[in-house]
């Protein structure tokens, strides 16, 4: 297990991570929190709200993830999906689509 201060959207970090590794993420910035929320919706993460950051809550979350293979399987599937994406290109296409809708 690796504890990382990096943003969840960091593609290079995602490429370096081996599928067998789990990530304990500390989401401090709003975009990191949104990304972690999306990972949780995908079933690849468990988010603990900052108001509940206590050792027992963190320990229980880590134990749950370590003993539930679905988190690992979902994280592996998400990693494959992220590596195959061109985020900048996809974001630009969405922006242009929204601009065209306004015209």
Steps between C-alpha positions, in 0.01 A plus 500: 500500500624847419393824663511778245460877527448521124183591319282210394496627143879469458525275190875449532462379857216272387722353227779433751274331756485124480150346500572318824557825691225675689498872553408693809428846364475822693284731291562857611414699186143519362594326173671222696186455710286480185735244347495294817118519502496367143742221595270408787197498266698267272563269797876555494538709814350577835483868594508606862371856547761723664278553806525124566879469464568295811740211533219248556306616191813491283604158636149359438495639144844355422397161641178504297687576178773243571249223565258580217632397158241709316691820582816358344315369195319831448825695547671283237213555254506874566877515457474334157227744402699807616821395325308471172353850528614827352353729764598825330346397170181376667468816711547719192229308313256549788583872521443547126175306523377732777606808303316375191189439713508865605524629141 
